Amino acid sequence: MHTKHPIAYCRPGLRNSQRGATLIVGLVLLLVLTVVGVSGMNTATMQITMAANTQFQQDAFQMTEDAIDITIATQNLNTDPLTPVILDWTLDPSYDRRAVVTYQWYTDVPPGGAVFSGGNTGSGNTTSAYHYDVQSVGRGPRNATSQHIQSFYLLGQTQH
């Protein structure tokens, strides 16, 4: 028993006119996918660069805060407004900080207005609040910089 397989009917003129059309459509789709892929890679690269710059800016901010913390913690201060105390650069090319502490003024604290350790109110002595400004600069990679100005005061016996 012989079965005949159906043969698709094809007109000879139609087949000859479509020769190469599939190749052109395939190449156009490949070109579109390539452009989309390259665009996606450029976007991803840009986002990585932006994230890195944000991190470097945060590093500079932390270096600035570090310089302020060091100057306040060491308390290497004076009461001469013309002679600022300087925490100099560490000369690290990637992460560095600098701070300048300048004495501003003092204010007298009313008697009994300041309680020192052990409950001593400093009776018999005049207490003053010595006011300072710290100007700090921090640097990070890719020229990231941060600058802060912070004021603080210390209580002590009057020395004027």
Buried (B, 14 or more C-beta within 10 A) or exposed (E): EEEEEEEEEEEEEEEEEEEEEEEEEEEEEEEEEEEEEEEEEEEEEEEEEEEEBEBBBEBBBBBBBBBBBBBBEEEEBBBEEEEBBEBEEEEEEEBBBBBBBBBEEBEEBEEEEBEEEEEEBBEEBEBBBBBBBBBBBBBBBBEBBBEBEBEBBEBBEEEE
